[in-house]
Amino acid sequence: MELISSLTQIPWEMWIFGALSLSIGWGIRGNFGHEIGAAMPGALAIMAIVIMSGRTDWWERIHYFAMFGAIGWSFGGSMSYMQVISYTHSGHSLTIFYGFANLFIIGFLWAAPGGMAVAIPAILESNQLQLFFFPFLAVFISWTLQQFFVDWFFHQHPMQRHESPLYWYDTDWLDVLVAMIAVMIVVVIRGGFDFSTSLILHLGIGWYIAFLILVNLLKLRMTPPRGDNWAGCVGIVLGALAFCFRNGLEQVALVTLLTGILGGIGFTSGQQIKLLFIKTGLQTNWHSILEQIQGFLFGIALVAGIGTLSTLTPQITNATNLPAWTHIFAIVFILVIITYLNHRKAAGTWVEQIKSLPEHFFGLPTVGSFLSSKGFLGWFEVIYVSIGIASILILTSHTKKPIDLIPESWLGRSQLLYLIFLWWIVIFNFERALTGFSPHRLVTEGVITFNAIIATILLALKPSPAKEVVLLSENCTIWLVDIALYGTITTSVVITIYWSLTRILFNDSPIAHSGLHIRFGPDRTATKTKPKQGESHP
């Protein structure tokens, strides 16, 4: 089978570097959470993969890869999965099986859009890739305004969010709606649909169709009363696949399915590995170990998907033939916007844990988060806005007259971008933990730092030359059918093995290092009842 042959063409450096990078990012993501946190490993891992691809056309687009990787991997950050992990700890047979099955579903729904997103800059010509930047800008501005006005008119403490009139199964329905409206405005301005607006609307419409059918009509709740964004993510994947088949992008569909299935198996396997470690009786921060293992296995899935694409797609001509502002936008998005949205959470932790640091001083809050309820503009924002302005000025100057600080070669630029982003997120992750540091944090910040050192060494390796492109001798649709068929069979076997192994090792006893959550039976803790007024949201 040519798919297996393509996987064997992927250099070992890409497997190790890509998986380690996603593991580092995933460990950091666990300390920041949600969509913004999940953007970090997506950006870091795809940069590592691109660097080791040996493809000069991909090096020229590394900042675009990083931006699409951050966006694609952020979708999964909307899903709630801690109770699903707890189900595998429950000691209740059906609940354990349900837990492992849903870990696969969540892993698949997280990895599949991530694979799809990074496949876009890997195959599109510059005129098509350029189309995405105006819609992206419109969506980001709309989300910023949405956050401001929701905070202004409907501000609720996060633990009382169910009291808001905007609460709908604790999902991101409003974010999706606002994004679709923003894209439709772009459609009107452009005078019709194009490649970019059509894809984004496929994702948004898919989100709503799946959410309305699965949750509202069929009343399927994965972890009630936790949020049901998982259903919307089902729609995102289906919308992406529908778009691919409608536009002859079977290769993108292949990356989506392959990354998703391997990612789902990896996400489930990480939990089983953690349970095996727990059985040893050792005591440590097992959840952090789980996250870093899951990140490593997610990285393998992403390497398999995009690495395969590197051997199947021809060189992109004029890979960087896009307006200068798109280059600057992509770099600032990664180095400034993504880091700010996560780093500000570290500053919030400092205010909570350091007595000498007040919430306000010299007339400004420490962190304002650009929200009226927090003071809008704080000292932290002043610093980051300054960094953003400096970055734009430096990059703009470089487009007019090259700056010696920035390497002439695209490989050197790729390595520099990776290195800056890697250590930026590693350092502010350590900063957040420092004020409450304890020995068990070595499993998180210590391991992440050592892995970052190893990644820095790997970065210095000279990538293997790009393999000669292998043109498909068989229909790509056959590959898709094989991936779906064998993936389904393998997944079913893996879930059954993990359920059986957990039952053999622990019997009916609840497993430590988790709260007790049971999904079925008379002792079930799950409830589909919406939290009451005055109660904290689970």
Secondary structure, 3 states (H helix, E strand, C coil): CHHHHHHHCCCHHHHHHHHHHHHHHHHHHHHHCHHHHHHHHHHHHHHHHHHCCCCHHHHCCHHHHHHHHHHHHHHHHHCCCHHHHHHCCCCCHHHHHHHHHHHHHHHHHHHHHHHHHHHHHHHCCHHHHHHHHHHHHHHHHHHHHHHHHHHHHHCCCHHHHHHCCCCCCCCCHHHHHHHHHHHHHHHHHHCCCCHHHHHHHHHHHHHHHHHHHHHHHCCCCCCCCCCCHHHHHHHHHHHHHHHHHHCCCHHHHHHHHHHHHHHHHHHHHHHHHHHHHHHCCCCCCHHHHHHHHHHHHHHHHHHHHHHHHHCCCCCCCCCCCCCHHHHHHHHHHHHHHHHHHHHHHHHHHHHHHCCCCCCEECCEECCCECCHHHCECCHHHHHHHHHHHHHHHHHHHHHHCCCCCCCCCHHHHHHHHHHHHHHHHHHHHHHHHHCCCCHHHHHCHHHHHHHHHHHHHHHCCCCCCCCCCCCCCCCHHHHHHHHHHHHHHHHHHHHHHHHHHHHHHHCCCCCCCCCCCCCCCCCCCCCCCCCCCCCCCC
